Amino acid sequence: MAALSCAAFAMFFSGARAEEARLQSPSHSTVRLEAIAVPPDSGDRKVALDITLAPGYKTYWRTPGDSGVPPSFDWSKSDNLASVTVRWPAPKRFPDGDGYANGYGGRVRFPLNVVARDKDKPLLLALKLDYAICKDICIPATAEMTLRLPAAGEGVSIPLSRAEEAELPRRVALGEALDGLAITAAEGPVDSLLVKAQLPNGSPDADLFVEGPDGWLFGKPDVTISNDGTALFRVPLTDRPSGPSAPKVPLLFTLVDAGRAIEVVADLDASGPAR
């Protein structure tokens, strides 16, 4: 399938007026960049990348699962830009052929932390986004857009909604609870992981996503939830690098329950519990 390239048209803002760089895509989606905040004394700018999908379509998370391609962000044509950090909302799991894909349907907003090289000068944020839009088949798409951000203190503040904030996983330590949501233990035989968690809402749709270094892939877990909210996730290891591996494997766990999510980083010892 040929990639679909989509021309963007930029819109700009100054002073207290916030406008957005918007892309109308022929590929069953609409993409835009939207300014959220420009603090008065900081090189940081807060921006959101908004992707709205046609009914029935989905796009992918950073770790897409058994199939799919994660979005790719190219900021190389920006001006006065030091760095961009993408914050990923917690994904959902979709049946996809013989397996499952991790991603988003409907609408997803990625908060971006944008740092200017010189905070006292305007910043031109230019993005080339390569992503996939999938229903029965996947359509590669390319979106290009720009957004002009003013110098520090000359912008506006449009906070994320509570729902958007809730979708962003909060980083906590292994065993640490956030509003009662916690991953309490993780251990792994060679072919799977056993992860214990506390789910204050006990949602039947609770899910656990596990990411590892290159070559380490984990599948959809089986979960057992007790009446007190204690959950046991059995996560299959679907692929790993050939040959000997390091004694400890760093893993990132994303636990989702009733619209809230946490992230936990733990080093897995294949012969014992995670630390």
C-alpha positions as CSV (number, residue, x, y, z in Angstrom):
1,M,0.0,0.0,0.0
2,A,1.4,3.4,-0.9
3,A,1.8,6.0,1.8
4,L,-0.7,8.8,1.9
5,S,1.0,12.2,2.2
6,C,-1.2,14.9,3.6
7,A,-0.5,18.6,3.2
8,A,-0.9,20.7,6.4
9,F,-1.7,24.3,6.7
10,A,-0.4,26.2,9.6
11,M,-2.3,28.7,11.8
12,F,-0.5,30.9,14.3
13,F,-1.1,32.7,17.5
14,S,0.3,35.6,19.4
15,G,-0.4,37.3,22.7
16,A,-3.3,35.8,24.5
17,R,-4.8,34.2,21.4
18,A,-4.1,30.5,20.9
19,E,-4.6,29.0,17.5
20,E,-3.6,25.6,16.2
21,A,-1.7,24.1,13.4
22,R,-4.3,21.7,11.8
23,L,-4.2,19.0,9.2
24,Q,-7.3,17.7,7.4
25,S,-6.2,14.2,6.3
26,P,-7.9,12.2,3.5
27,S,-6.9,9.1,5.5
28,H,-9.9,8.8,7.8
29,S,-8.3,11.1,10.4
30,T,-7.7,14.7,11.4
31,V,-4.5,15.8,13.0
32,R,-3.6,19.1,14.7
33,L,-1.0,20.7,16.9
34,E,-2.5,22.9,19.7
35,A,-0.8,25.2,22.1
36,I,-1.6,24.5,25.8
37,A,0.7,26.9,27.7
38,V,3.8,29.1,27.4
39,P,5.1,29.8,31.0
40,P,6.4,33.3,31.7
41,D,9.9,32.3,32.9
42,S,10.7,29.0,31.3
43,G,12.0,27.6,28.0
44,D,9.2,25.0,28.2
45,R,6.1,25.1,26.1
46,K,3.2,22.8,26.5
47,V,1.6,21.6,23.3
48,A,-0.9,18.8,22.4
49,L,-0.9,16.6,19.3
50,D,-4.5,15.7,18.6
51,I,-5.5,12.8,16.4
52,T,-9.2,12.2,15.7
53,L,-10.1,9.0,13.8
54,A,-13.1,8.1,11.8
55,P,-15.5,5.6,13.4
56,G,-14.1,2.1,13.4
57,Y,-10.5,3.2,12.8
58,K,-7.5,3.0,15.2
59,T,-3.9,4.0,15.4
60,Y,-1.0,2.6,17.4
61,W,0.8,3.0,20.7
62,R,4.6,3.2,21.0
63,T,4.6,-0.6,21.4
64,P,2.0,-1.7,18.9
65,G,1.6,-5.4,20.0
66,D,1.4,-8.3,17.6
67,S,1.0,-6.1,14.6
68,G,1.1,-2.5,13.5
69,V,3.6,0.4,13.4
70,P,4.1,3.0,16.1
71,P,3.9,6.7,15.2
72,S,7.2,8.3,14.2
73,F,7.9,12.0,15.1
74,D,10.3,14.1,13.1
75,W,11.0,17.6,14.5
76,S,14.1,18.3,12.4
77,K,12.7,21.3,10.5
78,S,11.8,23.2,13.7
79,D,13.5,26.4,14.6
80,N,14.8,27.4,18.1
81,L,13.9,23.9,19.4
82,A,16.1,22.1,22.0
83,S,13.9,19.1,22.6
84,V,10.4,17.5,22.5
85,T,9.2,14.9,25.0
86,V,6.1,13.0,24.0
87,R,3.8,11.8,26.8
88,W,1.8,8.7,25.8
89,P,-1.7,8.1,27.1
90,A,-2.5,4.6,28.3
91,P,-3.5,2.4,25.3
92,K,-6.3,0.0,24.7
93,R,-6.0,-3.5,23.3
94,F,-7.8,-4.4,20.1
95,P,-8.3,-7.8,18.5
96,D,-6.2,-7.8,15.3
97,G,-6.3,-11.0,13.2
98,D,-4.8,-13.8,15.2
99,G,-3.4,-11.5,17.9
100,Y,-3.9,-8.1,19.5
101,A,-2.8,-4.6,18.8
102,N,-2.2,-1.8,21.3
103,G,-3.4,1.6,20.4
104,Y,-6.2,4.2,20.3
105,G,-9.6,4.5,18.7
106,G,-11.7,7.6,18.4
107,R,-9.6,10.4,19.6
108,V,-6.2,10.6,21.3
109,R,-4.2,13.6,22.5
110,F,-0.5,13.4,23.1
111,P,0.8,16.1,25.5
112,L,4.2,17.4,24.3
113,N,6.8,19.1,26.5
114,V,8.6,21.4,24.1
115,V,11.9,23.1,25.2
116,A,13.2,26.2,23.4
117,R,16.9,26.8,23.0
118,D,16.3,30.5,23.7
119,K,13.2,31.0,25.9
120,D,13.1,34.7,25.0
121,K,12.6,34.1,21.3
122,P,9.6,32.6,19.4
123,L,9.8,29.0,18.5
124,L,8.7,27.3,15.2
125,L,7.5,23.8,15.9
126,A,7.5,21.7,12.7
127,L,6.4,18.1,12.8
128,K,6.4,15.3,10.2
129,L,4.3,12.6,11.6
130,D,4.3,9.1,10.1
131,Y,1.5,6.9,11.5
132,A,-0.9,4.1,10.5
133,I,-4.7,4.2,10.4
134,C,-6.3,0.8,10.5
135,K,-9.7,-0.7,10.1
136,D,-9.9,-3.9,8.0
137,I,-6.5,-3.0,6.5
138,C,-3.8,-0.5,7.6
139,I,-3.2,2.7,5.7
140,P,0.3,4.4,6.1
141,A,-0.1,8.2,6.4
142,T,2.1,11.2,6.7
143,A,1.1,14.5,8.2
144,E,3.2,17.7,8.1
145,M,2.4,20.7,10.1
146,T,3.9,23.7,11.9
147,L,2.9,25.8,14.9
148,R,4.5,29.1,15.9
149,L,4.9,29.6,19.7
150,P,5.7,33.0,21.2
151,A,8.6,33.9,23.5
152,A,8.3,33.0,27.2
153,G,5.5,34.8,29.0
154,E,3.6,35.9,25.8
155,G,1.3,32.9,25.5
156,V,-1.8,31.4,27.1
157,S,-2.6,28.6,29.5
158,I,-5.2,26.0,28.5
159,P,-4.9,23.1,30.9
160,L,-5.6,19.5,30.0
161,S,-9.0,18.3,31.1
162,R,-9.3,15.9,34.0
163,A,-10.1,13.1,31.7
164,E,-7.0,13.7,29.6
165,E,-4.8,13.9,32.7
166,A,-6.3,10.6,34.0
167,E,-5.3,8.9,30.8
168,L,-1.6,9.8,31.3
169,P,0.1,7.1,33.3
170,R,1.8,8.3,36.5
171,R,5.2,6.9,37.3
172,V,5.4,5.1,40.7
173,A,7.8,2.6,42.3
174,L,7.1,-1.1,42.5
175,G,4.9,-1.6,45.6
176,E,3.9,2.1,45.7
177,A,0.2,2.8,45.4
178,L,-1.4,5.8,43.6
179,D,-5.0,6.2,44.7
180,G,-5.0,2.6,45.6
181,L,-3.7,1.4,42.2
182,A,-0.4,-0.5,42.5
183,I,1.8,-3.2,41.1
184,T,3.0,-5.1,44.1
185,A,5.2,-7.9,42.7
186,A,6.5,-9.3,39.5
187,E,8.4,-12.4,38.8
188,G,9.1,-14.5,35.8
189,P,9.9,-18.0,34.6
190,V,11.5,-18.1,31.2
191,D,8.2,-18.2,29.2
192,S,5.9,-15.8,31.1
193,L,5.6,-13.2,33.9
194,L,3.5,-13.3,37.0
195,V,2.5,-9.8,38.1
196,K,0.5,-9.0,41.2
197,A,-1.5,-5.8,41.4
198,Q,-4.0,-4.0,43.5
199,L,-7.1,-2.6,41.6
200,P,-9.2,-0.4,43.8
201,N,-12.0,-0.4,41.2
202,G,-11.6,-4.0,40.2
203,S,-12.7,-3.3,36.6
204,P,-13.1,-6.4,34.4
205,D,-11.5,-4.3,31.7
206,A,-8.3,-3.8,33.7
207,D,-5.2,-4.5,31.6
208,L,-1.4,-4.7,31.9
209,F,1.0,-3.8,29.1
210,V,4.6,-4.9,29.4
211,E,7.5,-3.4,27.4
212,G,11.1,-4.6,27.4
213,P,14.4,-3.9,25.5
214,D,14.6,-4.5,21.8
215,G,13.6,-8.1,20.9
216,W,11.6,-8.7,24.1
217,L,7.9,-8.9,23.3
218,F,5.0,-9.7,25.7
219,G,1.4,-10.7,24.8
220,K,-2.0,-10.2,26.2
221,P,-2.2,-11.3,29.8
222,D,-4.7,-13.6,31.5
223,V,-6.0,-11.9,34.6
224,T,-7.7,-13.2,37.8
225,I,-9.3,-10.6,40.0
226,S,-10.4,-11.4,43.6
227,N,-13.2,-9.7,45.5
228,D,-10.8,-7.5,47.4
229,G,-9.3,-6.1,44.2
230,T,-6.1,-8.1,44.2
231,A,-5.2,-9.1,40.7
232,L,-2.9,-11.7,39.2
233,F,-1.7,-11.1,35.6
234,R,-0.1,-14.0,33.7
235,V,1.8,-12.3,30.9
236,P,3.1,-14.5,28.1
237,L,6.6,-13.9,26.7
238,T,6.1,-14.1,23.0
239,D,9.6,-13.4,21.8
240,R,13.1,-12.7,23.1
241,P,16.6,-12.2,21.7
242,S,18.5,-15.4,20.9
243,G,21.6,-16.2,22.9
244,P,22.4,-15.3,26.4
245,S,20.8,-12.2,27.9
246,A,21.8,-9.8,30.7
247,P,21.2,-11.1,34.3
248,K,18.5,-8.4,34.7
249,V,16.1,-7.2,32.1
250,P,14.6,-3.7,32.6
251,L,10.8,-3.8,32.0
252,L,8.2,-1.0,31.9
253,F,4.8,-2.0,33.2
254,T,1.7,0.1,32.4
255,L,-1.3,-0.9,34.5
256,V,-4.8,0.4,33.4
257,D,-7.9,0.3,35.5
258,A,-11.2,2.2,35.1
259,G,-9.7,5.0,33.1
260,R,-6.6,5.5,35.3
261,A,-3.1,4.3,34.7
262,I,0.3,3.9,36.4
263,E,3.8,3.1,35.1
264,V,6.3,1.0,37.0
265,V,9.9,0.3,36.0
266,A,11.4,-2.9,37.4
267,D,14.5,-5.1,36.6
268,L,13.4,-8.6,36.0
269,D,15.6,-11.5,37.1
270,A,14.3,-14.6,35.2
271,S,15.1,-16.7,38.2
272,G,13.4,-14.5,40.8
273,P,11.2,-11.5,41.6
274,A,11.6,-8.1,39.9
275,R,13.4,-5.3,41.8
